[in-house]
Amino acid sequence: MWEEEIWSCSWCYAATHVGGEWFEVARPPYLPMSMRWERAVADGLPADVSHAFGIFVRTLCGIQQVGMSPSDHWWLPEREYVCGACREVAGVIDGRWPQAMRDEGARVSVARRL
């Protein structure tokens, strides 16, 4: 039986997947803001404002609702009906990714050698 853990950085929100069938350490590459987060859905969130689903079952602006989950749709920060606080946090997080770590080969997967 194998297990997998996902570690998320609370500073830059980079995710690292550890474990799995081949005990791989996978670090997904940098994604632009419009492809990094899904729209948050939950009872109690206003329908006329789009919030980004972050990590630790919260929106980027810090809202936590019981049953919150990411939707099947991208959260698009350039839209006018998005939460301004989520947009601001997304910009701060995006700025934390070093330019040298943004190309496709900068974050790689490493499998355990058997």
C-alpha positions in Angstrom: 0.0 0.0 0.0 1.4 3.4 -0.9 0.5 6.9 0.3 0.9 10.3 -1.1 1.1 13.6 0.7 0.8 17.1 -0.7 2.9 19.8 0.9 1.8 23.4 0.2 4.0 26.4 0.9 2.0 29.0 2.8 4.2 31.7 1.5 4.2 31.1 -2.3 1.5 28.4 -2.5 3.8 26.0 -4.5 2.6 22.4 -4.0 5.0 19.5 -3.7 3.6 15.9 -4.1 5.5 13.3 -2.2 5.0 9.6 -2.3 2.7 7.7 -4.6 3.4 4.4 -6.3 6.9 5.3 -7.3 7.6 7.5 -4.3 8.0 10.5 -6.5 8.6 14.0 -5.5 6.7 16.1 -8.0 6.8 19.9 -8.1 4.3 21.3 -10.5 5.7 24.2 -12.6 4.8 27.9 -12.3 1.4 28.8 -13.8 0.2 32.3 -14.6 -2.5 33.7 -12.2 -5.3 32.9 -14.6 -4.4 29.2 -14.6 -3.4 28.6 -11.0 -6.6 28.7 -9.0 -10.1 27.4 -9.4 -13.2 29.4 -8.4 -14.3 28.6 -4.9 -17.8 27.2 -4.4 -19.7 26.8 -1.1 -23.1 27.6 0.3 -22.8 31.0 1.9 -20.4 32.5 -0.7 -22.0 35.4 -2.6 -22.9 34.3 -6.2 -22.1 37.7 -7.7 -18.4 37.7 -6.5 -15.8 35.2 -7.6 -13.4 34.0 -5.0 -10.2 32.0 -5.7 -10.0 28.6 -3.9 -6.6 28.7 -2.2 -5.0 26.1 0.0 -6.0 24.8 3.4 -9.7 24.9 2.3 -9.8 28.7 2.2 -10.2 31.4 -0.4 -7.2 33.5 -1.1 -8.8 36.3 0.9 -9.2 34.0 3.9 -12.9 33.0 3.8 -13.4 29.5 5.1 -16.9 27.9 4.7 -18.0 24.4 5.6 -18.1 22.3 2.4 -16.1 24.7 0.3 -14.4 23.2 -2.7 -12.8 24.2 -5.9 -15.1 24.3 -8.9 -14.4 22.9 -12.4 -13.8 26.4 -13.6 -10.7 28.7 -13.5 -10.8 31.7 -11.3 -10.0 34.5 -13.7 -8.5 37.5 -11.9 -9.0 39.9 -14.8 -12.8 39.7 -14.6 -14.6 42.6 -13.0 -16.7 40.5 -10.6 -13.8 38.9 -8.8 -13.0 39.5 -5.1 -10.5 42.4 -5.0 -8.8 40.9 -1.9 -8.3 37.6 -3.7 -6.9 39.4 -6.7 -4.5 41.3 -4.5 -3.3 38.2 -2.7 -2.9 36.4 -6.1 -0.7 39.2 -7.3 1.5 39.1 -4.2 1.8 35.3 -4.4 2.6 35.5 -8.1 5.4 38.0 -7.4 7.0 35.6 -4.9 7.9 33.1 -7.6 11.4 33.8 -8.7 11.7 34.6 -12.4 14.4 31.9 -12.8 11.9 29.3 -11.5 9.1 30.1 -14.0 10.2 28.2 -17.0 8.9 24.7 -17.6 12.1 22.8 -16.7 12.6 24.7 -13.4 10.6 22.3 -11.2 11.1 18.7 -11.9 10.0 15.3 -10.6 12.4 12.9 -8.9 11.6 9.2 -8.6 13.1 7.0 -5.9 15.7 4.7 -7.4 14.9 1.0 -6.7 
